[in-house]
Amino acid sequence: MQRFIIAAASASKPGEMGGNTKIAIEIARALSQSGWRVAVVVPASKLATFTENGATPSPTLEFVCIEDLRVGEFSHPVASTLHVLREYRKAFESLGAGPGDIVYAVCNFHTDILPLVALKRRFRFRYLATHFLFSPFIFENLARGYRLPALKWLLVWFYERALFLLAKAFADAFVITNHSDMRHFRRAFRERVFAFYGGVNIAQIPAGRIAKTRDAVFCSRLHPQKGVEGLLEIWARVAAAVPGAKLSIIGNGASDYEELLRRKAAGLGIADAVDWLGYVNNEAKFAIYASSKVFIHSTVFDNNGMVAAEALCTGLPVVMYDLPALRCVYREGCVKIPYGDKDAFADAIAGLLRSPERRAAAAPTESEIAALRLRWDWRTRTREFQSFLEERLA
């Protein structure tokens, strides 16, 4: 029987959850429950990321733990690549990987792409590569004020594009997260590219009405891409317009960046108006959504963003920047703000907080929520992915 092997060297650590890892977890769950044999090759320290989020061992889902990296991926790129190469080779040998098996890369770092390219010929598996977000070039970064360190992110752009070209040369198929990124592939190959928009764990959404004890909620990895610094500036305006309003922030990030954000909040005079909740997931996260009045999606460049879908499926109105790549993803239930207009963003939030009638008009309707839940349900998304596998790679 054909096997689906998830190469998860770059999966999120326990206590974190990147979108790429969430997609891998749901793929593992869904395929193993529908009759596929699934194996997850994962560093020992990251096993809990899968098992604590619904992907547990079963007769059709097995885990092969590999040795953790002892050096940094980017501080020691050669040593880290060779380590993952050795560990993947041993894991594939123990699994008896061979022709027909599909190997799916969780991420697009050098430790994901280079080892699989090197092992593809030996094991003759089918390589399913991923690329979930294309970093902006330096001109876009500076012109649109993303506040990403210019030189560092210029190097990131070249690093990413070089690896992407290598992956395209060897991959049998590709997974992206927005159809707009199809432009990076030649036309003849596009039928082997699957746009996986992510999904929502609908069963984790609380049933019935929940008291709205929170004002606004933001949920994401704490990173400049997510517009968190700008969000704090926006919230300072909201707090001035709606005294006592409080922002709940779900998520974590690099410790130095978290400290920078807290200092910024203090400098803006809103330290008491922000509730830093840290990492929250699954039912507890949806309980926070349900008890909030508004969801804020302040990302400054993105092509998806599953958290906005989670909020919409919970019935919240979502305030976001009008990013071109998100226009085909998010329509109903969204208040779109011209990019970079923090005053308009703050005014929209303040208006929603002050007026229950305005919130009700902005939020998705009952029929829209039902349609959103059907469209975003992980079962729907993974069935589409399984059909893609069976048509293109099985």
N, C-alpha and C positions, 0 to 999 in steps of 0.2 A: 504494500500500500504506500502511496505517495506520502511523504512527510513534509511538514512545514516547520522549518527550524528558524527560530528567532535569535539572531546574534545581538545580544544585549549588553555588550561591553560598556556602552555609553548610556545605559538606562539611568534614570534619576535615583539618587540615594533615598533611603527611607527618610520620611519627613520632608520630602520634596516631591513635586510631580510636574514634569514637563509634558507638554502636549504630545510629543513623540512617544514618551513612555506610556501615557494613558492609552494611546492608540494601540500600542503593542500589547498591553494588558488585555484590552477588549478583543483584539484579534485572537489572542491565545485562548481566551474563554470561549469565544463564539465558535471558532473552528474546531476546538476539541469537543465541544458539545454537539457538533453537527457531523461527527464521524471521522474527521481528519485526525491523523496522528500528529501531535504538536510537541516539539521540544524547545525549551528555552535555555540557551547557553548564557549564563549570567554570572558575574563576579559574586563570590560568596556574600560579601557585605551588602549586595543589592537584592538578594533573593527576597527579602521581606517586602520590598516595594511591590512585588508581584503578589505574594501570598497574602499580604494584608489588604489587598485591594481586589480580591475576588478571583484571582487566578491561582488555584490551588492544585496540587498534584492529584491526578486521577489516572485511570487506565489509558486514557488517550492524551494526557498532558503530563510530560515529565520535565524535570529541571536537571540540568547538568551545571554544577557550580565550578567555576574556574578560579584560579588564584587572583587575588586583587592586585592591582598595580601598586608598586611600591615607590613609583616616581610620578611626577606630574605629567599629564598628557602633553602639555604645551611647553613645559620647561625641559622635557626630555623626549622629543618627538620620535627619535630613532629607537631608543630603548623601550618606549611605550608601545610602539608599533610592533617591534620584535616580540615583546612579551605577549601581546594579544594574538599575534600570529601563532606562536607556540601553543598557547592555551586553546585557541580555536582548533588547531590541527589535532591536538589530543582529544578534544571533545568530539570532533567530527569522526575521528577514528573509533571512539567508544560507542558512538551512535550507529556506526556503519553507514554513514552518509554516502550517497552515491547518485548515479544518474536519475533524474526525475525529481529528486528532492528539491524543494524551494528553500533558499536561504534568504531571510529578510533582515536587512540592516536597520536597527532602531534609529540610527543617526547618520550624519554625513561628515563626521570628523575623520582625520587620517587613521585613527585606530579602528574605525568602522570600515572604511573603503579599502585601504591598502591590504590588510590581511585577507579579506574576501577575494579581492582581485588575484592575490598570490595563490590562494587555495582553490580557486574555481577550476582550473585545469586539472589539478590532481584528483579532486573528488567529483568533478563533472556535474555539480549541482547547477540549478538555475538561480541566478543571482537577481534578487528583487531589491533594488536600491531605493533610497529615500532622499528627498530634499524638501524640507518643509517650509523654509523661508529664505529668500535670496536677500542677502545683506545689501543695503544701499551703497551706491558708489559715492565717493567723496563729495562730488558736486551736489548731489541730492541731500546728503547728510548736512552740509553747511547751509545750503539754500533754505531748507525746510526746518532748520533748527532742531535736529534730533538730539543734539548735545552728546553725541557719541564722540569720544576722542578721535580727532580727525586722522592722525597718522596711524594710530593703532587700527582703526576700522578700514583704512585704505589697505593695510596689510591683510586684514581679515577678508576683504573683498577678493584680493588676488589668491589668497590661500583657498578660499571657498570655491572660486571659479576653476582653479586648476584641478581640485579634487572632483568637482562636478564633471568636468570634461573626461577625466579618467573613468569615473563611474559610468558615464554614458557609453564609453567605448566598450565596456565589458558587461554591462547589465543586460539581462534578458527582458526586464520590465522595470518600471519606475512608479513610485508613489509620491505624489505631491499633495498639497492641501488646498489648491484653488485652481480652477480651470484657466485663470488668467496667466498662470505660469507655464501653460502649454507652449507659449511662444519660445521657450528655451529649447524645444525639441524639434527635430526635423519632422516634416509632415508624415513621412512614411512610418515613423516610430510612434506617433501619438496614440495609435490604437493600443499600444502597450503601456500607456501611462494612465494611472488611476488617480483621480482627484478625491482624496479621502478627507472630507471636511470635519471629521471627528464626530462626536455624539454626546448624548446626555443619558445618565442613568435615571430614567424616568421613575423607576420604583422607589428611588431615594427621596423624591419630592414629597413633603408632608401633605397629607390629605386634609381637606377642610380648611376653614379660615383660621389664620394665625394672627394674633395681635401684633400690630405694627409698632414694635417697641424701639426700633432703630430707624434712623433717618435715611442715610445713604450707605451703600456698601460698594467696595471695590475689591476685586479678587484677581490676583495674578502673581507671577514671579516678580519680585521687586528688582527692576532693571530699567535703565534709561529708555529702552525701547517702549516700555509700557506707559511712559509719560507720567511717572509718579511724582517727579519734582514739579512738573506743571500742574498736576492735580492738587498738590498742596497750595500752590499759588491760587488756583481756582477756589479751593475750599476756604481760603482766607477771605475771599470776596463773598462766598456764600455765608460764612459765619457772621460777617458784618451785616448782611441783609436779613438773615434769619437767626437772631440771637438764640444761643443754646443748641443749635443744630450740631450734630456729631457725625463724623465720618468713621465708619468701620473699615479697616484695611485688613484683608485676608491675604497672607502670602509672606514669603521670606526671600532673602537674597544674600548676596555677599555681605559679610558682617560690616565691612567698612562702608558699603553703600547704605546699609540700614542705618548706621550711625549718622551718615551724612543727611539722610532723610529726617531723622529725629532732630538733628540740629537745625535743619531748615524749618521744620514745623515750629520749633521754639523761637527761631528768629522772626517768623511771621506772626507770632503771638497766638498760635492755634494748638499749642501742645495739649491743652485740655479738651480740645475739640476733635481730637483724633484718637481712635481706639485701635491700637496695634494688636491684632489678634494672632499673628503668626500663621503657621501652617495649620489649616483646617481642611478636612476632606470628607467625602462621602455624605452620610446623612446629616452630620453636624454642620457641614457647609450649607446644605440646602435648607436647614432649619434657620440659619442666619439670613439667607436670601429671603425666605418666606416672612421673616419678622421685620424686613426692611421695606421702606417706601419706594426707594429709587436705586437702580444699579448704575454705577458709573464705569464706563469702558473708555479710559483716557489714552489708550495706546496711540502712539504717534506714527508708527509704521507697522503694518501687519497685513496678512492675507487671510486670516481666519479669526481665531480667538474663541475657543469653545465656551469660555465662561459667560460670554454674552448670551449664547444659546441657552445655557443653563438658567440664567436669570429670566429670559423670555419664557421658557417652558415653566418656570415657577410663577409667571404672571406679572413680573415687574416691568415697568417702563425702563428702557435703557437709553442713557444719554451718551453719545459717542461722536467723535469727529467723523466727518463725511469723507472717509478714505475710499478712493476709487475701487480698490480690490475688495472692499467689504460691501459694495453696493449690491452685488449679486448674492451675497450671503445673508445680509440682515436688512429686512424691509419693515414688516409690521412690528409695532410696539417700540419703535426706535425714534428718538429725537436726534436728528443729525445736525451737527454744528460745523460751520465752515472751519476748515483746518486752521489751528493756531489762534482762533478767536476766544481767548480765555474769558473775556467779559460776557460774551454770548453764552458760553458754556456755563458760567456761574449763574447767569440770569435764568437759564433754562432749569437748572437744578433748584434754585430758590423758588421759582414759580411752581414747580411740581411739589416741593415740600410745603408751601403755603396753602396750596389748593387741592383738596381731595378730588374735586371735580376735574381739575386739569390732569391729575394723575390718572384718573379713570379713563379720560379721553385719550391719553397718550399710551396707556398700557395695552397689550394685546387683548382682544376680545376673547370670550370663552371659546368661540369657534376657531379663532386664530390660534389659541393655546392648544386646542386639540390637534389642529393641523401641524403646528410646530412640534408637538410631542411625537406625532407619527413620523414626521420627517427626520427629526434629530435622534430618535430612539436608537441606541446602540445596536439593537437587533436589526433595525432597518439598514443602518450603515454597514454592518458586518455582512449582512446577506448580499448587499450590492458588491462588497469586496470579494466575497466567496464566488459570486457569479463571474467576476472579472478573472479570478484565478482559474476557474474551471474552463473559461472560454479562451484565455490567452496563455496559460502556463501549464495546465493539467495535461 
